[in-house]
């Protein structure tokens, strides 16, 4: 059973990790990689369905942040005990898993919802290799930050009561 303390420490850790992921995404532009503004993509997807500006960027950012928090809760509730290694190994593995899931399912669906196509692993873009690398760097930075925050916050697993 998840305790209220574990829940809130995980929520805060997920929020911090999501912020770091967004900042890493923007900084990648300085390295010649594409800047992947996930909140903007969500914003365009939400409004494309309506044909006009129904949702503000605020709601897209909220969806982005809540998604990052949900990923943190999924890690603590379901995956923590199933992945071997220390917090750094956990971060790398979880970041790669998130990146694979995003490249195969999430990014193609968001693009289609916005009336465009990224394709699986961004193959319909003009720079699929750079998009894949940028996504992997973003997600690994998210997951490593998440693991470090969870470690500092004392969140270990649901069975330990922490």
C-alpha positions in Angstrom: 0.0 0.0 0.0 1.3 3.4 -0.8 1.5 5.8 2.1 0.6 9.5 1.8 4.2 10.5 2.3 5.5 8.2 -0.5 2.8 9.5 -2.8 3.6 13.2 -2.2 7.4 12.6 -2.4 6.9 10.8 -5.7 4.6 13.5 -7.0 7.2 16.2 -6.2 10.0 14.1 -7.6 8.0 13.6 -10.8 7.4 17.3 -11.1 11.1 18.2 -10.7 12.1 15.5 -13.2 9.5 16.8 -15.7 10.9 20.3 -15.4 14.5 19.1 -15.9 13.3 17.1 -19.0 11.7 20.3 -20.5 14.9 22.3 -19.8 17.1 19.6 -21.4 14.9 19.6 -24.4 15.3 23.3 -24.9 19.0 23.2 -24.3 19.5 20.5 -27.0 18.9 23.1 -29.6 22.3 24.6 -28.8 23.9 21.2 -29.5 22.3 20.9 -33.0 19.6 18.6 -31.9 15.9 19.3 -32.4 14.1 21.0 -29.5 11.1 18.8 -28.7 8.5 21.1 -27.0 6.1 18.4 -25.8 3.7 20.9 -24.3 3.4 22.8 -27.6 2.7 19.5 -29.4 0.0 18.6 -26.9 -1.4 22.2 -27.3 -1.6 21.8 -31.1 -3.1 18.3 -30.8 -5.8 19.5 -28.4 -6.8 22.4 -30.6 -6.6 20.7 -33.9 -9.6 18.6 -33.0 -11.7 21.7 -32.4 -10.4 23.7 -35.4 -9.8 26.7 -33.3 -7.9 27.8 -30.2 -10.1 26.1 -27.6 -7.3 25.2 -25.1 -4.6 27.5 -23.9 -1.0 26.5 -23.6 -1.6 26.4 -19.8 -3.7 23.2 -20.2 -1.1 21.6 -22.5 1.6 22.3 -19.9 -0.6 20.9 -17.2 -1.1 17.7 -19.2 2.7 17.5 -19.7 3.4 17.9 -16.0 0.7 15.4 -15.0 2.1 13.0 -17.5 5.6 13.3 -15.9 4.1 12.8 -12.4 2.2 9.7 -13.6 5.4 8.3 -15.0 7.0 8.7 -11.6 4.0 7.0 -9.9 4.2 4.1 -12.4 7.9 3.7 -11.6 7.3 3.6 -7.8 4.2 1.4 -7.9 5.0 -1.1 -10.6 8.6 -1.1 -11.9 11.0 -0.2 -9.0 11.3 -3.8 -7.7 11.5 -5.4 -11.1 14.5 -3.5 -12.5 18.0 -4.4 -11.0 20.7 -2.0 -10.2 21.3 1.3 -8.4 19.5 4.6 -9.0 21.7 5.5 -12.0 21.1 2.2 -13.7 17.4 2.5 -12.9 17.4 6.0 -14.5 19.1 4.9 -17.7 16.9 1.8 -18.1 13.6 3.7 -17.3 14.6 6.5 -19.6 15.2 4.1 -22.5 11.9 2.4 -21.8 10.1 5.7 -21.8 11.9 6.7 -25.0 10.9 3.4 -26.7 7.3 3.8 -25.6 7.2 7.4 -26.8 8.8 6.6 -30.2 6.5 3.7 -30.9 3.2 4.8 -29.4 2.9 8.3 -27.9 4.7 10.5 -30.5 2.9 9.0 -33.5 -0.5 9.3 -31.8 0.1 12.9 -30.8 1.2 13.8 -34.3 -1.8 12.1 -35.9 -4.1 13.9 -33.4 -2.6 17.2 -34.6 -3.1 16.2 -38.3 0.5 15.3 -39.0 2.7 12.2 -39.0 5.9 11.6 -37.2 5.8 7.9 -37.9 7.1 5.1 -35.6 10.5 6.2 -34.2 10.1 9.6 -36.1 10.7 7.9 -39.5 8.4 10.4 -41.2 10.4 13.4 -40.1 13.3 14.8 -42.0 15.8 14.0 -39.2 14.7 10.7 -37.6 18.1 9.9 -36.1 18.4 13.3 -34.4 14.8 13.1 -33.2 15.4 9.7 -31.7 18.6 10.9 -30.0 17.0 14.1 -28.7 14.0 12.1 -27.3 16.4 9.5 -25.7 18.5 12.3 -24.1 15.3 14.0 -22.8 13.8 10.8 -21.3 17.0 9.6 -19.8 17.6 13.0 -18.2 14.0 12.8 -16.8 14.5 9.3 -15.4 18.0 9.9 -13.9 16.6 13.1 -12.2 13.6 11.1 -11.0 15.7 8.4 -9.5 18.0 10.9 -7.8 15.0 12.8 -6.4 13.3 9.6 -5.2 16.6 8.5 -3.5 17.0 11.9 -1.8 13.4 11.9 -0.8 13.7 8.4 0.7 11.2 6.7 -1.6 12.3 3.1 -1.9 9.4 0.8 -2.6 5.8 0.3 -1.5 6.6 -2.8 0.6 9.1 -0.9 2.8 6.5 1.7 3.8 8.8 4.5 2.8 
